Amino acid sequence: MSARIRMVLFVNLLSLLFSTAILHSNQSTLPLRSFKISENVTYDCIDIYKQPGLEHPFLKTHKIQLKSSISRHELKMQTGKNETSDKRKIECPNGTVPILRNTKEYVTNSQVFAEEHFHPLSADSPGTHIAGVRSSIGPFRGVQAWFSANALNVGKDQVSYGQIYIGSGSGNQVNYISAGWIINPGLYGDQRVWAFGFWKGKDGKGCYNTACSGFVQVSKVIPIVRPIDLKPGVPGWFRYFIHQDINTGNWWMTQLMQNIPDEDIGYWPKELFNLLENGANMVGVGGVVQASHSGSSPPMGNGNFPNGGRLDSGLFSNIEVLNSNYEQRKMNSFPVENLLDSEKCYGLRIGKVKPFHRNHLGFFFNYGGPGGNSCGV
């Protein structure tokens, strides 16, 4: 084989490898580094200014915000339990952010499930059941909570999740943001707990994580979407904060930490929304399940009714909001509506504190249940 032929083959091989990498990372540029944290789960470290979230048509002139401008005091919640942020498997180089390597199947499935994702401003969805609280006396600038996640037996055509959320509606238009944990085998391909973020904006379409453009990832160590490996019966803990930036109007997703600074994961730019400019009319937290097509509903929370102790069922605690003036308040400082639509399969118990007893849980509630075949529609 001549030297010229070998050179041509070498150049063609490089071109093939380059094209393959671009396809797999779903980016317009080659990642500086990649992390394969488990089978079929790979993150590419992409230049923060070239990330796919910025390809949304509403963001053509958007200027990236690198840090939120809101300050907050540290929560005083103490459980002695494992926190999901303790185990970091990803640390991208400075100037890059971790983006989940999307497959065509994941992108397609995320579009299907986005249409079914529940929010209390939408019409009732058949097979969807909820247990939680909300307040509709806005405007609110944010919501935060500490909440448990558990390994559950969820079928391929079932979904179970816990979330905090904000939203506004006008006529048939809805703007909505939520974040939390989810078990959705049909979307992620396994029964693990996954951290997630979801939004629905002025284009009327919903989107999970980075399956489509819109969300701007800022953290180099905590991606918006990631698997959480939990042992059965051992909860993991999420401490999430969705809040509107006081200077830019963008909506941030922040993971609240203990003993170390909070981590701004990223944000949904204000340009994506038309009903959230001056805050959200509604905030809420709670658990949601979606039944299979056969009508079988999955477990919610940790699968137990809230009949025992505070850690014996699903828990949302330290539930707080930012009012219109960015002042932090317990959620029950405002009128709160309890949401529970299937008492046969799930339960909701608002926390009570005895007089003169110290309470590290703030405003809290327990929730959940085993699900089953007779949960109603």
C-alpha positions, 0 to 999 in steps of 0.5 A: 500500500502506497504512502498516499493511500495510507494517508487518505485512509488515515484522513478518512478515519479521522473524519469518521471518528469526528463525525461519530463523536459529534452525532453521539454527543448531540453537539456542534462541537467535540467535547473536551472530556467525557464521563461514562458513569454507568451503562448507557449514561455518558456526559460530555463536557461542552463549552458553556457558550456552545451548549445545545440549550442556547440553540433555542430560537428564542435565545438568539441574543441571550447573554449567559448568566454564570451565577444567580444573584439571590442570597439565602440563609442555610436551612437548618434541617437535620436528618442524619440521612444520606444526601444525593449531592455527596457522591460526585462522579462528574467534574468538567474542566473550567469553561465547560458543562456536563451534558447528557449524551442523548439518544434518538430514542430518549429524545423521542420518548421525552417528547411523548412524556412531556405531553403527559407530565402533570402540572396543577394548571392543566386539565385532569389527566387520566391515570394521574394521581397526586398528593401534595400542597400548593398555594395560588396566592401569588405572585411568588418568586420561588419555592424550595424544599427538602424531600426524600426519594426512594427506590420503587418498583415501577413498571415500564409504562408507569411513572412515579415522581416527587417535585417542587414547581412554580407556574402561571396560567392565563386562558389556555396558556400555561408557563410551568417549571418543576424539578425533583426526582423521577422513576420513569423506565419508559423514558430513561430505560431503567428503574433508577431514580433520576434527578430531573427538570421540566419546563413549559413556555410560551411556545406551548411545548414541554421539555425534560432536562436537555432533551431539547434546547432551552435550559442553560446548564451552568454547574460543571459538577451537577447536571440537571439530569442524572441517575441516583443509585439508591438501595431499597428502603434507604432514602436519598435527599433532595434540597432544590430551590427554583427561584427567579433572579432579582436582576435578570428575571431568569428562573434558576434551579439551585441545589441547596447544600450543607456546610458548603456553598449552594450549587447553581445547576442552571436556569431557564431564561426569561425569554422562554416564558410570557407569563412569568415575568413578574413571578409565578401565580402558583407554587407547590410541592408533592408526589405524582404517579401515572398509571399504566395503560391497563390501569395499574398505578405505581407506588408513590413516595416510598410506597407506604401510607403516611401512618407511621413516623415522620421518616416512615413514608415520603417526606417534604419538609422545610417547604418555603417560598419567596414572596413578591418582594423576595422575602423568604417565608414558610409556605403555610404563611399563605393559604395552602390547598391540600391535593389528594385525589385517590385516598384508597391508594395514597395518603397525605398528612400535614405535619403538626408540631406540639407546642414548645417543641423544637422543629427542624422540619419547618412546614412539612408533610408526609405522603405516599402509598402502594398504588394498585389496580383500583385507584380510580381515574 
